[in-house]
Amino acid sequence: MLNIPYVSLRNNKTDKVLIFTKITFYVVFVIFCLFVVRYQYFLLDYINWGDEAETVVAVKMMSSGMKLYSEIFNHHGPLTFLPGLLVEKFIGVDIRGHRVIIAFFQILALISVCKAQYLTSNFQRIVAFVCCAVIVIICFPEGFGHTYQYQTLAGIMLTIVLSIYVIPAILNSQKLTSTSVFLGGVLLSSLPFLAITYLPVAGLLYIAALRKSFAKYLVVGTVLGVFVNLSFLGYFGSFAGFWAFHIYLNAEILPEYTGLQPGWMLITTAIQALTSDFSHLFALLFILNGAFILSKSELKFPWRTCFVIAGLCSLLIRGPGFHGMPFFYATLPFIPFILSGIDDKSRSHIYITIGVMFLCIVKLSLVMPGDKFKITSNPVATENSQSEFSILVKEFTEKDDKIIAYSFQTPEYIVSNRLPASGYFFYLPWQAKYNENPKFGVSIDPCKQISEGRPKVMLLDKWLVWDRYPWESYASCIQNIADKNYWQVPGKPYYIRKDLFATGDYFASNNRTMAPSPVLHKGGSIPLKLKDRLRQTSNTKKIDGIGVLFGTYMRTNSGVARLVLKSIEGKTFNFDFSLSQLSDNRYKYFSLDEGSYVAGEIESITGDGVSTWESNGATLGTLTCLKYYYSDGTVDLTPGCPII
């Protein structure tokens, strides 16, 4: 009897330690979630990805009223654009806004995994959430798994449908609900509308999970999914265009360039991808581990499990890399099978889990060397960011003007905040090949659209596609238009319409060098050296603005200076400005009264320390880098100086 109180006290102490351990676990989990949110915030701006920009630009074109496939070229399935279009119809957002939607879908996927039948306690569900969240936000972004593209959407849909429907249907169909079966039908029938290459996995999973007792709910979900997708395609797109671009071009023309032939070659590609590196093998082991457990639920030959494995492997028929991202997403629902042995009554299990979460928190905190730099060094294209081309676009165009960014410079449309001037808003060899023999009455002629639309500014980078297909082989007509009607900015792939310039002198002068003028001293001045031709031009065209290219020597200079201009009539005009507002190696714009100006200088009032840039050459001598704005809307620049 003396031992009874001792045992009771010992058990009581053990219970208190266990309770304290669990409280610690939940506190650490909350901290982990906060760092997940913070890390996800950084991911919204991580990696500038052309394929994602392609999707967003297409969505913005659709939002403006253009029809997908008939007026807008795209390889991808129509469902790719549905989430983005819904967002654009309510609020115009940049790429980061669309990534918020992807992050929301990822949360739904994680919740679906945590509700797996194989998880029997909240402790196991939390551990599953931690494991899956770390994989999704740390590992998947390396394959662009956080971006708005059809591969990411397919992966998320597969994660959800496997978790709520397919795996439960094989493991224990008695626990299925009509809602999960209905949603399973909607998601599986929608997968091929992201890409026709997902038809095999959708079909195999559909058959693997089919249960007679729930067939009516599956049929209703399937019919609804097909109806919604076809309605979306019919209203916002074109059935003929879908067959022309998504089916015919991808199946008949694109393989000639990619080398990925249909048929048995696709199976070979999938097998090679499965064994291509450790990550694919590791993901396959996750799936096989779950498959072994699933197969125990089948009394005879485990054909349902085999169909699931075959379907998931078919996700790699386009090879590894970002095309195979859905395969990695599809491994998430199999993680609960590994965690089913974790016991929330075991302090050692809780200790280990707390330790793992601490390690994850350290990684998510971005304190490890190079982590913060990596996630912030390649920001995504936004309307608030700038590129050299976008500065040029905003200089020469208005908000409603359209531009061209070829061959595949889709982020430039986002940064410039301009829509494309052609339904072929990027241009690659297989598009030119399709136009040689268009199908189903669907044809988009970029040469005609550019000739008629006359965009003021174009970017033509003349990409040698995959080091095999030169620009001239697929875009000669576009280059002919550019050569005839546009000036090319010296040394740049930028083209500006000829009628926007008062003269062509800027584009004809070569072999000039730039140097800064003597530094402005207090009480001193810097003369503006004008070109004779510009003086004559200013006599016939009235100037209403001027830009002066300043150098600040990478510092902020204090004080005030004055631009002094003399008109052809001999009048003097003064324009005071703050030196602290100057940007290094950028033009400072001055709005002028409409007139003819023939001389000028920069005078020091209270400031100093800046220079103007000058262009030097044998024929024209030394000239100040100036940009002239004329009242008829044309501009001119000092030869040899930067255009922006």
N, C-alpha and C positions, 0 to 999 in steps of 0.2 A: 504493500500500500504506500510505502514511502516513495516508491518510484513514480507513482501516478502524477503528483504535482510537478515533479521534475520533467516528465514527458510533456505535460501540458504547457509548462513554461517554455520549454524548448520549441514546441510546435508554434506557440504564440510568437516567439521571437523570429522564427523562420518565416511565418506569415507576414510579419511587419517588414522584414528585409525584402521579401518578394513584392509587397505592395510598394515599398519605396523604389525598388528597381523598376517596377512597371511605370511609376510616376515619372522617373527619370527618362525612361524610354519614350513616353509620350511627349515630354518636354523637348527632348532631342529631335523627335519627329516633327514637332511644330517648327523648330529652328530650321530643320532640313527643308520643310515646305517653303519657308520664307526665302531661303537661298535658291530654291528651285524657281520661284517667281522672279527673283532678281536676275538669275542667269537667263531665264526666258526673255526677260526684257532686253538683255544684251543681244540675244539671238535675233530679235526683230530687225536688227541693223547689221547682222553678220553675213558676209559674202554677197558680192554683187554677181548674180547668176543670170546669164543671158536668156536661158530657157524660161526662167520665172518671169523676167521682164517681158518676154514674148507673150506669155499668157495674160499678163496684166494689160499690156497694150491692146491685145485683141479684145479684152473685156471692155476697155474704154471705148474702142471703136464700136462695139456692139451697143454700149450705153448711149452713144451719139446717134444711133438709129441705123447703123449699117448691119447687113445680114451676114451671119457666119456662113462661110464656104462659098456663097454666091458672090459676095462683095468683099469678103475678108478671107484670105488664104490662111489655112492652118492644118497641120497634120493631125492634131489631137481630136479625141472624141468630144462630143458636145457637152457632156456632163462636166467636163473640166471647167467650163466657163460659168456654170450655173451659180455656184456660191459667190464668185466675184461679181457677177452681174447683179445679183440681189443687193450686194453691198453698194455697188456703184449707182444703182437706181435711187438709193436713199442719200448716200453721202459719197462724194468723190474722195477717194483715198489713194495714197501711193502704195508702194510694195509693202511697207511695214503694216499698213492697215489690213491688207489681205493676209499677212502672216498672223495677225491676231486671230483671224478666223481659223487658220490652220492650228494654232495653239489651242483654241477652244475645242476643235475636233479631236486633238490629241488627248485632251483631258477626258473627253467622252470615251475614247479608246481605253485609257488607263482605268477608268471606272468599270468598264465592261470586263476587263481582265480581273480586277479585284473581286468581282461578283462570281467568279468561277465556282462551280460545284465542288471542285476538289479542295477548296480552301474552307476549313471548318471553323475558324476563329478570326476575330478582328485582328489579332496579332499577326496571323499569317497574311491577312489581306493587306495590312500596312507594310509588311516586309515585301510583298509582291509589288505594291505601289512604289516603294523605294527602288527596288531593282529595275522595274520597267521605266520609271521616270528618269533614272540615271542613264539608262541605255538610250532613251529617246532624245534627251536634251544634250548629252555629251557625245555619244557615239554617232547617232544618225545625222547630225549636221555635216559630218565629213562627207556624206554621200548626198548632201542637199535635202535631207529628210525633214527639214524644218521649213522648206520653201513651198510656195504656192505653185505646184505643178501636179500633173495628173498622177505621177508615180506616188507622190505623198498621199494624195486622196485615196488612191487604190489601196495603199498599205493600211491606212486608217480604217477604211471600210472592211478590209479583210480581218483586221484585228477585232473589230466589233462583231462581225458575223460569225467568226470562229468561236468567240467567247460566249455569245448569248444564244447561239443556235447550233452550229455544226458540231462542236465538241460535246455539248450536252445531249444532242440527239443520238450520238454514238455511245456516250458514256452511260447515260441513264435517261432514256426518252420519257420515262414517267414523270420526271421533274420539269419537262418542257412546259411552257405556257403558250397560250394562243398568241400573246403579244410578241414573244420572242420569235415564234415561227413566222408571224406576219412580217416583222421587221427583217428577218432573214431572207424572206422572199423578195422584199423591196431592194435590199442591198445586193443580193446575188444577181438579180435581173438588171441592176443598174451598172454593175461592173463593166460589161462590154461597151457601155456608152462612154467610159473613160478612154478605153482603147480596145479595139477589136481583138488584140492579142490576149486580153483577159477572158475571152470566151471559153477557152479550155478549163481554166481554174474555176470559173463560175459554174460551168456545166458539171464538172467532176464533184465539186462541193455540193451542188444541188442534189445530185444523185446520192452521194454518200450520206446526206442528212435526211433524205426523204423517209417519212414515216406515214403510213396509211392513216393513222388516227388523227393526224394533224394536216392532212393533205389539203383540205379546203382552205385553211388559213394560209398555207403556203401559196396556193393558186391565187388567192385574193391579193396577197402581197406582191406576187410576181406580175399579175395583170396591172396593178397600180403602178409598180415601178416602171414597166415598159410604157404604159400610157403617159406617165409624167415626162419621161425622157423623150418620147416621140413628139409629144405636144410641144415641149421646149424646142426641139429641133425644128419642128414645122413652123413655129411662130417666130423664133429668133434666128433661124438658119434656113438651110435648104437641103431637102432629101437628095436631090441630084448632086449638089455640091459635096454632101457627105460621102456619097458613093465615089465621086470623082477624086476627091483629095484624100479622104481617110482610108478608103478601101483600095481603089485602083492605083493611085499614085504610090501608096505605101507598099502595096503588094507587087506591082509590076515594074515601077520605075525606080524607086528608091533602092531596092536590092542591087541594081546595077552599079550603084555608087558605094554602098556600104559593104557589099560583099556578103551580106547576110541573106542567104537564099531560103525561100520557104520549103516546107517538107521536112525530110529527115535531117537536114542541116540544122534546123531549129533545135531538134532533140540533142544533136551533138553539141551544139552551143551551150545548152542548159547543163549537160553533163560536165563539160569543160569548166563552166562557171562554178559548179558545185565544188570542184577540186582546185579552183584557181588560187585560193589563198586560205589562210587560217580562219579568217572571219566567216567565210562561207561554210567551211567544214564545221566550225564551232556552232553556227546556226543550225546546220543540218543535224548535229548531235542533239541539240535542244528538241528539235522536231521528232527525231527518232526516239528519244527518251519518252516523250509524251505518247508517241505512236505505240510503243510497247505496252503502255498502260491502257490505252484505248482499245487495243486489240483483245485484251482480256475480257472486254464486255461483249465480244462477238463469239457466239458459241461454236461456229464452224469456221470456215476460211474468212479471215478478217478483210473482206473486200472493201468495206466502208473505209477502214483505216488506210488501206492501200490507195484508194481513190483520193483521200486527203493528201497523202504524201505526193502522189503523182501530180495533183493539181498545184500544190505549192512549188514543186520543182519546175513546173511549166512557167512559173514567173520569171525564170532565168533564160527564156528562149532568146532574149535580146542581149544576153551576155551579162557580165558583172557590172559594177559601177552604179551610177545613179539609176540606170534602167532597172536594176535588180533590187532597188530599195523596198518595194512591196514584199519581197521575200523575207527581208529582215524584220519588217513590221509583223509579218505573219508568224514569226517565232515567239512573239510576246505572249500569246495565249497558252503556250506550252510551258512557260515559266512556273505557273502554279504547281505543276506536277513535281517539280524539283523541290518546292518549298513545303509540300504537304507534311513532311516529317518534323517541321519546326513546332516546338511545344511551348506555349506561353506560360506553363507552370514550371518550366526549367529555367532557373536563374542563369545557368551557363549559356543557354540559347539567347536569352535577353542581353546578357553581357556582350556576346559576340555581335549581335545585331546593333547594339549601341555603338560598338567600336567601328563597325562597317559604316554606320551613318555618319560618324565623326569623320572618317576618311572621305566620304562623299561630300560632306560639308566643306572640308578643306579644298577639295577639287572645285566645288561650285563657287567658293569664295573668290576664286581667281587670284589667290596670293602666291601660287606656284610660279616660278620664273617663266616668263614668256606667255602665260595663259591670258593675262589681261591684254597684252599687245596683240596676240593672235586674234582675239575675238573683236577687237576694235580697229584693227589695221586695214580691213577691207570692207568699208561700210557700203551698204546697199544704196542703189540709186534712188534719190527722192527728189521731189519738186523743189526742196530747199537746198539741195546740194548743187555743186557746179562742176562742169567739165569745160574744157576749152571750147568745144563745139557748142555747148549750151549757151555760153556767154555770147558767142557769135550769133546764135539763133535769136536770142533776146535783143541783140543789137539791131538786127535787120528785119525782124518780123513782129507782128502783133499776135495777141493771144489766139485769135481765130485762124491765123495762117497755118498751113500745113508744111511739113518738111519731109525729107527722105534721109534715112540712115542705113546705107548698104555697106557691106554685104549682110552682116548679121551684127548690127550695133543697136539692138533693141533697147538697152538701158538709156540710150540718148533721147528717146522719145519721152521717157519718164522725167529725166533731169531737165530737159528743155520745156516740159509741160506743153507739148505740141502733139497733135495727131498726125499720122502718116498721110502723105499725099497719094498713096496707092494702096489698094487692097493687098498687094504684095509688099508688105511693110518690111520684109527682109527678102533677100534675093539670092538663091543658091542654084547650082547647076540643074538639079532635078526639077525645079520649077520651070526653068527655060525648056527643058526636055519635054515636060508635059504640054507646054504651050505649042510645041510643034504639032501635036495631034491631040487636042483637048477632047474629053469625053463628056457625054450626057448633056451637051450644050452649055457646059460650065467653062468659062475662060475669063481670066483676069489678065489684062494686057498692061503691064507697068509702063511700057514705053508710051502707049497712047495716053494713059492717065497722067504721066509726068509731063508730056507735051501739052496736054490740055489744061492741066492744073497749074503748071508753071510755078512750082514751089520756089520761093526766094532763095532758100539755102538747102544744100544737099551735102551729105557726107558719103563719099565713095571710097572705101578703103582698099578696093581692088584685091580682095582676099584671094590668095592662092589656096583654094579649098583643099584641105588635107594634103597639101604639097603636090597635088595632082591635077587640079582643074583651074587653069588660069582665068582671070577675070574676063579676058577677051573672048574666051570660049563660050561664055554663057551670058554676058551682059554687054555685047558690042553695041546694041542699039541704044542702051542707056548712056554709054560712054560717048556715042555720037551726039546725043542730045546735049550732054554736058559740054563737049568741045565746041558746039555751035552756039549755044545760048548762055553759057556761063563762063565766068572767070574762075580759075583755080587759084586759091590763096597760095602764094609761093611757099614751097616746102611742106604743105599741109594737104590732107585729102579732102579739103573743104571747097565747095563750089558755090559761088554767089552769082545770081542772075545779073547779066551785063547791064541791063537798064537801070540798076540801082546805083551805078557809079557815074559820076560826071565825066570822067575820062578813064581810059585804060592804062594810064601811065604807071600806076602802082604795080600792075601785073607784068609790065614789060621790062622793068628795070631790074637787072641782076647784078651780082658781084658788088654789093654794097655792104659795108660793115657798120655796126652801131657802137657808139661810145657816149659816155655821159658828158654833159657840158661842165664847165667849171662850177664848183659848188657856190650856191647863193650865200653871200655874206651879208651881215646887217649893214644896211645903207647902200648895198650894191644892187646889181641887176643882171639878168641873163637875157640877151637879145634873142628874139625869135627869128630864125633864118628861114625865109620863105622861098619857095621855088617860083621862078618867073612865070611858068605856065599857070601856076595857081593864082598868081596875081591877075593874069589876063582872064582866067576863068571867073574870078571873083568880080570882074568888071561886067560880065554878061549874065552871071547868076548871082542872086543875092544870098549871102550867108546868113543863117539865123542860129548858128551854133558852132562851137569849136571845141575840140578835145586836145589837151596837151599831155604828153606822156612824161610823167615825173618818175624820178628815182629817189627814194627816201633812205637808201642804204640800210634797209631792214630795221628801221627804227621809227619811233614816233617823234616827229619834230614839232616843237612848240612855236607859237607866234603867228603872225599874219603876214601874208604877201599880197601883191596886187598884180593882176593881169592888165596891162595897158595896151590898147589897140588903137591904131590910127586908121581912119577911113580914107577912101579915095578922095573925099572932099577936104581932107586935112583936119577933121575933127578928132578929138581924143576921147576914148571911153575907158573908164576904170572899173575893174571888178575885183573887190577884195575877197580873200578866201583864207580859211584857217589851214595851216600846214599840217595840223594834227589829223585832219580828215583825209589826207592823201593816202592812197594805197601804193605800195611799192610796185614799180613797173606796171602801172595801170594809167589809163587816160583819165584825166580830170575834165569833166564836161562843163562848159560854160554856155548858158543860153544868152544869145545876143539879139539886139534889135536888128531887124532885117536890113542888110546893107552890104557894101563892098569894103573890105578891110585889106590893107596892103602892107602893114608893118605892125610890130608889137614887141613887147618885152615883159619879163617877170621882174617886178621890183620888190625889194624887201621893205616891209613896214616895221615890224617888230621881230620877225622870225628869220631863220636861216637854216642851212644844213641840207638843202635839197638841190637836185640838179634836174635839168630836162635832158631827155635822151635825144641824140642826134644821129643822123644817117650820113655816112661818108662814102663818096665814090668819085671816080676819075672824071666822069662826064658832068655831073651836076654839082660837084663840090659838097660842102657840108650843109645839111638842112636839118631844121628842128623837126622832131617827130610830132606831127600835127594831124588831126582828123577834122575834116571840114564837112559841115552839115549845111546843105543848101535848101532853100525854101521850096523847091520843087520835089523834095523828098530824096534826092540823090546825095551821095557822099563822095568824098575823095580823101586820100591819105598821102603822106609823104612816102615816096618809094624807099624800100629797104627797111621800113619800120614794121613792127607787129600790127596786125589788124585789130587786136583786142588788147 
